[in-house]
Amino acid sequence: MAYKIVQKRDECIGCGACASVCPDNWEMKGDKSFPKQEQVDDIGCNQQAADVCPVQCIKIEEA
């Protein structure tokens, strides 16, 4: 099954929590975080990245 990572980038506060728990797919660029891939076959640590986001701006959806 494929999954889509949806991030409301304008709500991102740049805390880096997602990049800390999921460095395989999340990185900091400037003062915001970005997923390296927005479509993944395996949720992997992306769900954990969404769960630790203090402003809950990351959602995982079925693609």
Backbone as a ProteinNet text record, in pm:
[ID]
protein_1_A
[PRIMARY]
MAYKIVQKRDECIGCGACASVCPDNWEMKGDKSFPKQEQVDDIGCNQQAADVCPVQCIKIEEA
[TERTIARY]
84.1	0	89	46	121.1	58	141.2	97.1	145.9	67	100.7	124	234.4	265.7	219.6	130.5	77.5	126.2	195.1	246.4	194.1	134.5	92.8	215.1	297.4	426.6	414.6	306.3	289.1	265.1	222.6	200.9	324.3	424.1	546.8	621.1	660.5	733.8	884.9	926.4	1068.4	1137.7	1066.3	1126.4	1222.9	1206.2	1296.3	1264.2	1152.5	1116.6	1100.6	1036.4	1016	1148.6	1239.5	1371.2	1453	1429.2	1501	1456.9	1325.6	1275.5	1271.3	1276.9	1268.1	1366.6	1496.5	1593.7	1601	1549.4	1548.7	1462.6	1357	1268.1	1242.7	1291.4	1266.7	1397	1398.7	1517.8	1477.2	1566.2	1544.9	1608.8	1533.9	1585.4	1548.4	1648.5	1618.9	1546.1	1431.3	1356.6	1233.2	1227.2	1113.5	1165.2	1081.7	1115.6	1046.1	1104.8	1051.5	1066.7	965.2	983.9	1067.9	1161.8	1243.9	1157.8	1062.1	965.6	826.1	733.9	596.2	508.1	555	483.3	576.8	530.7	612	529	597.4	529.1	510.3	594.3	588.5	587.2	496.8	488.4	618.8	678.7	805.1	795.6	896.9	901.5	821.2	758.6	682.3	562.8	500.7	390.4	440.9	558.8	618.3	649.5	697.3	724.4	596.2	486.9	358	313.1	334	289.6	366	494.6	573.2	564	502.9	491.7	406.2	462.1	386	269	270.7	159.5	72.6	104.2	25.2	2.1	108.3	93.9	130.1	155.9	190.5	79.8	30.9	-70.9	-23	-57.6	-27.5	-160.4	-171	-294.7	-264.6	-365.2	-349.6	-351.1	-258.5	-249.2	-341.7
-117.4	0	124.4	225.2	350.7	454.1	541.8	645.4	781.4	882.1	1018.7	1096.4	1169.9	1254.1	1395.5	1446.9	1580.9	1667.8	1774.5	1865.7	2006.1	2066	2206.4	2290.4	2315.5	2378.5	2516.6	2587.7	2720.8	2713.8	2597.2	2580	2526.1	2482.3	2425.4	2533.5	2498.3	2594.8	2568.2	2467.1	2439.4	2383.2	2308.1	2254.1	2138.9	2071	1962.4	1827.6	1815.4	1687.4	1576.9	1607.7	1506.6	1459.1	1551.9	1516.2	1436.4	1459.9	1386.3	1240.7	1217.8	1080	1005.5	1077.8	1012.2	1076.7	1070.1	1132.7	1067.2	945.2	879.3	955.5	1022.9	1091.6	1237.9	1287.7	1428	1502.4	1627.3	1710.3	1855.2	1928.6	2070.9	2146.8	2241.9	2332.8	2472.3	2545.9	2677.4	2661.4	2726.7	2721.8	2632.9	2543.8	2452.1	2310.5	2212.9	2074.4	2035	1937.8	1890.4	1739.8	1671	1528.9	1513.2	1419.6	1392.7	1330.1	1247.4	1186.6	1209.6	1252.4	1274.6	1153	1058.8	932.7	819.9	733.1	620.7	493	381	251.4	196.3	241.2	194.7	318.7	322.1	437.9	457.2	346.1	354.4	450.7	534.2	627.3	754.5	765.5	886.5	906.5	797.9	811.7	865.5	821.1	872.2	1021.1	1060.8	1202.5	1284.2	1232.3	1301.6	1308.3	1200.2	1193.7	1289.8	1313.4	1400.1	1547.8	1579.5	1718.7	1796.7	1899.9	1971.7	2052.9	2084.6	2160.6	2073.2	1943.5	1846	1890.1	1933.6	1978.6	1870.4	1746.7	1634.4	1530.7	1488.4	1384.4	1276.5	1151.6	1039.5	989.8	983.7	938.4	823.2	740.4	637.5	704.7	663.8	726.8	658.3
0	0	0	-69.2	-76	17.1	65.6	158.2	110	138.6	102.9	232.1	235.8	350.8	317.7	399.9	380	495	461.2	563	534.4	634.9	624.6	661.8	561.2	584.8	648.7	618.7	677.5	828	878.2	1022.2	1094.3	1018.4	1075.7	1154.2	1277.8	1360.6	1357.7	1282.7	1266.1	1388.5	1469.8	1591.7	1563.7	1451	1413.2	1473.3	1543.1	1606.3	1501.6	1390.5	1286.5	1228.8	1204.4	1150.9	1252.6	1380.6	1484.6	1492.2	1483.5	1496.5	1364.1	1252.5	1120.7	1021.6	1050.5	960.2	822.7	810.2	679.2	578.7	626.1	532	564.7	676.4	712.5	730.6	682.8	697.2	717.5	779.1	800.3	684.6	630.6	527.8	574.8	617.2	673.6	805.1	817	942.6	935.4	835.2	820.2	794	823.2	790	659.9	593.2	465.9	457	402.9	376.2	249.1	252.2	134	25.1	67.2	-25.1	30.2	-55.5	-11.3	-35.4	-116.2	-137.9	-98.6	-9.4	38	34.4	18.1	17.3	158.3	248.1	386.8	476.7	571.5	660.5	736.3	780.2	852.7	969.4	984.2	1097.2	1070.2	952.7	921.5	1014.9	1059.2	1153.8	1287	1327	1450.4	1434.7	1316.7	1290.7	1304.7	1251.8	1263.4	1409.3	1482.7	1621.9	1713.2	1686.6	1774.8	1736.7	1625.5	1581.8	1682.1	1746.2	1848.7	1793.9	1665.1	1606.2	1514.7	1509.8	1433	1288.5	1221.2	1082.8	981.7	1029.6	942.5	950.5	835.1	828.5	731	760.6	672.1	617.6	484.7	421.1	326.5	301.3	199.8	64.8	-21.1	-153.5	-252.1
[MASK]
+++++++++++++++++++++++++++++++++++++++++++++++++++++++++++++++

